[in-house]
């Protein structure tokens, strides 16, 4: 019958070293896994923050802040003109995603303003980073129209600049709700 030999101290050292090595790899891998997860989450957060089309920073906001007094002066001059504007949009977009935008301009006495150059800038509140711009065509009795690419329903910020004779400039910013069904 074979005889069992007692383990020697060197056998214990080999076993302890193997167990220690295995534990070191396991816990080291655990720490590395958490560091890698932190990097993946950070990259995901950066992609999410920079790729969101609903987030927008005002272009040239620093320059606008520097020239704030000038913009306030322009708005005060516009208010002194006493012009009024009525903005109407069609309730649904056509197949190309455009809506008819009609702006009616009148002076302080209610007389139609038919000889102005009217520009429009619009953006949907959920997509401020995607503004649309255009020039409205003059029609009779102070009506100015254009087909503006406004596919989305909901709240749109409409900014109008009407200029007449070079020295009269009317500025208006208004929120318009385009009701209807999305196309």
Secondary structure, 3 states (H helix, E strand, C coil): CCCCCCCCHHHHHHHHHHHHHHHHHHHHHHHHHHHHHHHHHHHHHHHHHHHCCCCCCCCCHHHHHHCHHHHHHHHHHHHHHCCEEEEEECCCCCCCCEEEEEEEEECCCCCECCCCEEEEEEEEHHHCCCCEEEEEEECHHHEEEEEEECCCCEEEEEEEEEEECCCEEEEEEEEEEECCCCC
